[in-house]
């Protein structure tokens, strides 16, 4: 079993414990996770209806030159166009 499925299984077991009437802190204690984790998971489930993991962070992919230029404000794009027109780099 990989790490992701272990966490998914733990969250599913947590949800089942809540469905059986256990408190968030009680379910957390039963599954040997911190009380604060249990409370946060219960809050997330109430707010979103699911307990799926949030996306992990990481380094953003490198943008191409055209993608970077598309993100520039219009004033910066005009300056870049003037520079390109003069042939300077």
N, C-alpha and C positions, 0 to 999 in steps of 0.2 A: 504494500500500500504506500503510495507516495504521500508527501507532506500535506498537499492540498486536500486530498480526500480525508485525511485524519481530522483536519480542522472542520471540514464540511460535516463529517460524522459527529463531531463534538457539538457543533451548532444544532444539528438535527436532534440529537439527544437532549440538548438544552430546551429546544422548543417542545419536545414531547413532555418533558418534566413540567414546563409551564402549563401545557394543555391538561395535565393531570391535577392542576391546582397548586403546584409547588410555587413558592415565592421565588423571585429572581435570585435572591441571596441564598436561599435553600438549594436551588438547582445548581448554583455555582459551587456551593460547598460540596454537594453530592458528586459533581463532576471534577472537583479539585481544580477549579479555576478561581481567580480572585473575585471577591464580592463586587468590586467596581466593574470588572468585566461582565459579570452577570447582569448588573443593573444597566450597563450600556447596551448589552445585547437585547435586553427586554425593551428598553426604550426604542432601539432601532426597529425591533419587530412591531411594536405598537405604531410607530410613525410610518413605516414603509410597507408593513405586511410581510416582510421577508427578512431573513437573517444572513443573506449572502455577504461574502467578504467584499469590502470596498477595493477598488483597483489599487494596485501597488504603485508607488512612485517609481522613479527611475529617470535616467537621463533622456531628455528629448532627442529625437532624431535630428540629424544635421540637415538643415534646409539648403536647398539649391539657391543660387544667386537670384533667380527670378522669384522664388518664394520669399526670400528675404526682402527683395525690393517691393513686393506686393504688400508687405507689412509696414513699409515706411509711410509716414505721413506725406500728403501731397507736396508740401514745401520741400521736403528732403528729396522726393523723386524728381522735382524740377531741377534742383541743384545737381543731382546725379546725371540728369540728361544733358545739362549744360557742360558738365565735365567730360562726358562721353563725346559730345559734339566737338570739343576742342582736341580730342585725341589724347588727353592726359589720363594717366592711370595711376 
